[in-house]
Amino acid sequence: MQVLSNQEAWAYYSKLLKDLLVVCQLAGIQQWPQLQEFLHSFAKQSPGSVARSAMHAVITGVRGTNRQKLAP
């Protein structure tokens, strides 16, 4: 755990919100190749664990109830 200054904390939350907004873009992906490209692009941004977890939840569906098949 690390204690952050006010400026560092706001920068962290700003990046978190930006990453979560990117995760929201997953809703428009319908094809497997698009998902692969999205995941590679997302990983290059070095998202934090919360954003990665949110992305995982969106892809797999919460408790597996929202799964949609991606077209090949």
C-alpha positions as CSV (number, residue, x, y, z in Angstrom):
1,M,0.0,0.0,0.0
2,Q,1.2,3.4,-0.8
3,V,0.1,6.8,0.5
4,L,-0.5,9.2,-2.3
5,S,-0.5,13.0,-2.4
6,N,-3.8,14.7,-3.4
7,Q,-2.4,15.3,-6.9
8,E,-1.3,11.7,-7.3
9,A,-4.7,10.4,-6.0
10,W,-6.6,12.6,-8.5
11,A,-4.3,11.4,-11.3
12,Y,-5.0,7.8,-10.2
13,Y,-8.8,8.2,-10.2
14,S,-8.6,10.1,-13.5
15,K,-6.8,7.2,-15.1
16,L,-9.2,4.7,-13.5
17,L,-12.2,6.5,-14.9
18,K,-10.6,6.7,-18.4
19,D,-9.8,3.0,-18.3
20,L,-13.4,2.2,-17.2
21,L,-14.8,4.3,-20.0
22,V,-12.7,2.2,-22.5
23,V,-14.1,-1.0,-20.9
24,C,-17.6,0.4,-21.7
25,Q,-16.7,0.3,-25.4
26,L,-16.8,-3.5,-25.2
27,A,-20.6,-3.4,-25.5
28,G,-20.3,-2.6,-29.2
29,I,-18.0,-5.5,-30.1
30,Q,-19.7,-8.3,-31.9
31,Q,-16.8,-10.1,-33.7
32,W,-13.9,-12.2,-32.3
33,P,-11.2,-10.3,-34.3
34,Q,-12.5,-7.0,-32.9
35,L,-12.3,-8.3,-29.4
36,Q,-8.8,-9.5,-29.9
37,E,-7.7,-6.2,-31.2
38,F,-9.5,-4.4,-28.3
39,L,-7.8,-6.6,-25.7
40,H,-4.3,-6.0,-27.2
41,S,-5.0,-2.2,-27.3
42,F,-6.3,-2.2,-23.8
43,A,-3.4,-4.2,-22.4
44,K,-0.9,-1.7,-24.0
45,Q,-2.4,1.1,-21.9
46,S,-1.3,-0.7,-18.7
47,P,-4.7,-0.6,-17.0
48,G,-5.0,-1.1,-13.3
49,S,-6.4,-4.2,-11.6
50,V,-9.9,-2.7,-11.1
51,A,-10.2,-1.8,-14.8
52,R,-8.9,-5.3,-15.8
53,S,-11.4,-6.9,-13.5
54,A,-14.2,-4.8,-14.9
55,M,-13.2,-5.8,-18.4
56,H,-13.2,-9.5,-17.4
57,A,-16.7,-9.1,-15.9
58,V,-18.0,-7.5,-19.0
59,I,-16.5,-10.2,-21.3
60,T,-17.6,-13.2,-19.3
61,G,-20.8,-11.7,-17.8
62,V,-21.4,-11.4,-14.1
63,R,-21.7,-14.9,-12.9
64,G,-21.9,-16.0,-16.5
65,T,-25.5,-14.7,-17.0
66,N,-24.7,-12.1,-19.7
67,R,-22.7,-14.2,-22.1
68,Q,-23.1,-13.5,-25.7
69,K,-21.5,-15.6,-28.4
70,L,-19.1,-13.7,-30.6
71,A,-19.2,-14.3,-34.3
72,P,-16.0,-15.8,-35.7
